Amino acid sequence: MSSSSAIAPEPAGRGGDGPAPLTAASAAAPAPVFVRWTWQRIVLVAALAYAAYAAARWTGGTDEVAAHANALGLVDLERTLGLGFEGSVQTALDVPALVFVLNHVYLAAQFVVTPAALVWVTRRSRTAGARLWETLVVGWILATPVAALLPVAPPRLAGTGIADTITLSGSHTLTSPIAQLFYNPLAAVPSMHAAFAFAVAAALASTARTPVGRVLGAAWAPLIAVTVVATGNHYVLDVVAGLAVTLVAWLIVWGAPRLVARAGGAIRAARAPSLPAVPAPARASARAGFCSSRQS
């Protein structure tokens, strides 16, 4: 696909690589919020979203004292809810080969798998690709103020006995200044790894054309959920919050076209000139005159 191609709804009867059946669900589905997405616009919006994320980070998301206090509060909440099993997950998966795989899955998720999935889904269905991109962007926008207003240290930095498996591996480090240029180390809530993974998994599963493809696509979300916990980067509630962000983002993407359509219809109806009402006797006499003229 060329860089200037647009991610737009495919014409009826056409799919990304071949004919796609028209179902009642697809016929009733609203068009994407932004109908035409070019790859240039995607890059531009991604850059703007990252700039907003970085700005929010430096305006309120760097308070380490608050981040550690919030992390301990989150740990207490998880214990109350019976969800504080990050240590158990990390211990159960403490196998060198498995830790190596999970570390690299975490590192590749946002910068390799998510863009590749966007391209793949778009080639299958331009409408599904547009929906996926819009869901990712809206989710990112929703999460940005949360990270700024509620800094939370991840388990690996909270002093709760959870190891930083990526840094301990020696091949990469998440604590270097260069690494922290690309992410906020105190933005554990919500887990955007999990949020993006849920959106990507849903898009992959819905556009795959074989049962195996659907299963593999859907498996991406639970794999990332386990990965972010096992590597010490997120709490269980972070994953839950990430899922909530994606669900809200999807509802916005799904509902916005309908709201716009209804608003447009109401505006057009208000602007339409109203015709004068014709009294009932006048309508009856007009019909009678028309019938008599036809008989003559």
Residue pairs with C-beta under 8 A, 6 or more apart in sequence:
1 39
1 119
1 122
1 123
3 38
3 39
3 40
4 38
4 39
4 40
5 38
5 39
6 36
6 37
6 38
6 126
7 36
7 37
7 38
7 39
7 42
7 122
7 126
7 129
7 130
7 133
8 32
8 35
8 36
8 37
8 126
8 127
8 130
9 31
9 32
9 35
9 126
9 127
9 130
10 16
10 20
10 125
10 126
10 127
12 22
13 19
13 20
13 22
14 20
15 124
15 125
16 122
16 123
16 124
16 125
16 126
16 207
17 123
17 124
20 26
20 125
29 127
30 254
30 257
30 258
30 261
31 127
31 257
32 127
32 130
32 131
32 134
32 253
32 257
33 134
33 253
33 256
33 257
33 260
34 130
34 134
35 130
37 129
37 130
37 133
42 118
42 133
45 137
46 137
49 137
49 140
49 141
49 144
52 141
52 144
53 140
53 144
53 147
53 184
56 144
56 145
56 147
56 148
57 147
57 148
57 184
57 187
59 148
60 148
60 149
60 151
61 147
61 148
61 151
61 184
61 186
61 187
62 151
62 186
63 151
63 186
64 151
64 153
64 186
66 151
67 151
67 152
67 153
67 186
68 153
68 157
68 158
68 159
70 150
70 151
70 152
70 153
70 189
71 152
71 153
71 154
71 155
71 157
71 158
71 160
71 188
72 158
72 160
74 152
74 188
74 189
74 235
74 237
75 84
75 158
75 160
75 235
77 237
78 84
78 235
78 236
78 237
81 237
83 236
83 237
84 236
85 236
86 155
86 162
86 229
86 232
86 235
86 236
87 160
87 161
87 162
89 226
89 229
89 230
90 162
90 163
90 165
90 229
90 230
90 232
93 99
93 102
93 226
93 230
99 165
99 169
99 230
100 169
102 165
102 226
102 227
102 230
102 231
103 165
103 166
103 169
103 171
103 172
103 231
105 223
105 224
105 227
106 166
106 193
106 224
106 227
106 228
106 231
106 233
107 166
107 172
109 193
109 196
109 197
109 224
109 227
110 192
110 193
110 196
113 200
113 220
114 136
114 196
114 200
117 132
117 200
117 203
117 204
117 220
118 129
118 132
118 133
118 136
118 200
120 204
121 128
121 129
121 132
121 203
121 204
121 207
122 128
122 129
122 130
122 132
123 129
124 207
124 208
124 209
125 207
128 203
128 206
128 207
129 203
131 203
131 253
132 199
132 200
132 203
134 253
135 199
135 246
135 249
135 250
135 253
136 196
136 199
136 249
138 249
138 252
138 253
139 192
139 195
139 196
139 199
139 245
139 246
139 248
139 249
140 192
142 245
142 248
142 249
143 190
143 192
143 195
143 245
146 189
146 190
147 184
147 186
147 187
147 189
150 189
151 186
151 187
152 186
152 187
152 188
152 189
152 238
153 185
153 186
153 188
154 185
154 186
154 188
154 232
154 233
154 234
154 235
155 162
155 188
155 232
155 233
155 234
155 235
156 162
156 163
156 164
156 165
156 167
156 174
156 231
156 232
156 233
157 164
157 185
157 186
162 232
163 232
164 174
164 175
164 231
164 232
165 230
165 231
165 232
166 172
166 173
166 174
166 231
166 233
167 173
167 174
167 175
172 179
173 179
174 180
174 185
174 233
175 185
188 233
188 234
188 235
188 238
189 235
189 237
189 238
189 241
190 238
190 241
190 242
190 244
190 245
191 228
191 233
191 234
191 238
191 239
191 241
191 242
192 242
192 245
193 224
193 227
193 228
193 233
193 234
193 242
194 221
194 224
194 225
194 228
194 234
194 238
194 239
194 242
194 243
195 242
195 243
195 245
195 246
195 249
196 246
197 220
197 221
197 223
197 224
197 225
197 242
198 221
198 242
198 243
198 246
199 246
199 249
199 250
200 220
200 221
201 217
201 218
201 219
201 220
201 221
202 218
202 221
202 250
203 217
204 213
204 214
204 216
204 217
204 218
204 220
205 214
205 215
205 217
205 218
206 217
207 217
208 214
208 216
208 217
225 239
228 234
228 238
228 239
229 235
229 236
229 239
278 286
